[in-house]
Amino acid sequence: MKAKQMENYLLETYGKVVHDMDNMEYACSELANLHDIKAEDIFFFMVENRPLPISSGIVSHSCGFNTREGRALKQQFESYYYQ
């Protein structure tokens, strides 16, 4: 998922963008490659807290809350985003 696509989604859905979209694209792409997940799934996990697909092999949610794996993924995302 490209930065412009992410920006358009955020503008259409929330009316504004407060994130650095190039950093967002980089972090999503790096995590997607690292964990063999789609960058789009990472984006929606981070922005809307959507559970990752079962096929990803990462259980990101349990009873509506982030699991240890989900929290670790968010920390990894933050590291790449602010790099």
C-alpha positions as semicolon CSV with decimal commas, in nm:
position;residue;x (nm);y (nm);z (nm)
1;M;0,000;0,000;0,000
2;K;0,146;0,333;-0,106
3;A;0,158;0,652;0,099
4;K;-0,089;0,828;-0,132
5;Q;-0,343;0,544;-0,098
6;M;-0,311;0,560;0,280
7;E;-0,350;0,936;0,277
8;N;-0,660;0,919;0,056
9;Y;-0,816;0,656;0,284
10;L;-0,750;0,864;0,596
11;L;-0,889;1,178;0,433
12;E;-1,203;1,001;0,310
13;T;-1,262;0,819;0,638
14;Y;-1,147;1,067;0,903
15;G;-1,127;1,399;0,717
16;K;-0,764;1,469;0,803
17;V;-0,415;1,323;0,809
18;V;-0,190;1,378;1,110
19;H;0,077;1,121;1,029
20;D;0,387;1,129;0,812
21;M;0,264;0,913;0,527
22;D;0,611;0,830;0,394
23;N;0,709;0,696;0,737
24;M;0,378;0,509;0,755
25;E;0,442;0,346;0,418
26;Y;0,797;0,253;0,518
27;A;0,691;0,100;0,851
28;C;0,404;-0,096;0,693
29;S;0,628;-0,225;0,414
30;E;0,910;-0,328;0,648
31;L;0,678;-0,514;0,884
32;A;0,496;-0,675;0,593
33;N;0,825;-0,807;0,457
34;L;0,952;-0,912;0,800
35;H;0,637;-1,107;0,893
36;D;0,514;-1,206;0,545
37;I;0,190;-1,010;0,585
38;K;0,025;-0,764;0,347
39;A;0,120;-0,401;0,413
40;E;-0,249;-0,314;0,386
41;D;-0,327;-0,547;0,678
42;I;-0,057;-0,378;0,888
43;F;-0,198;-0,036;0,799
44;F;-0,550;-0,126;0,911
45;F;-0,419;-0,299;1,223
46;M;-0,235;0,019;1,322
47;V;-0,495;0,276;1,220
48;E;-0,821;0,100;1,303
49;N;-0,699;-0,179;1,532
50;R;-0,843;-0,440;1,294
51;P;-0,735;-0,795;1,377
52;L;-0,480;-0,943;1,138
53;P;-0,612;-1,220;0,913
54;I;-0,580;-1,573;1,051
55;S;-0,367;-1,659;0,748
56;S;-0,096;-1,419;0,874
57;G;-0,006;-1,662;1,153
58;I;-0,005;-1,377;1,406
59;V;-0,285;-1,369;1,660
60;S;-0,319;-0,995;1,715
61;H;-0,641;-0,990;1,920
62;S;-0,814;-1,193;2,188
63;C;-1,151;-1,091;2,333
64;G;-1,116;-0,754;2,156
65;F;-0,777;-0,670;2,309
66;N;-0,428;-0,684;2,162
67;T;-0,237;-0,999;2,245
68;R;0,132;-1,002;2,332
69;E;0,204;-1,058;1,961
70;G;-0,017;-0,765;1,866
71;R;0,151;-0,533;2,114
72;A;0,495;-0,645;1,994
73;L;0,393;-0,572;1,634
74;K;0,283;-0,222;1,736
75;Q;0,619;-0,164;1,905
76;Q;0,803;-0,284;1,595
77;F;0,590;-0,053;1,382
78;E;0,676;0,240;1,607
79;S;1,048;0,164;1,575
80;Y;1,031;0,167;1,195
81;Y;0,801;0,471;1,183
82;Y;1,033;0,690;1,392
83;Q;1,358;0,556;1,244
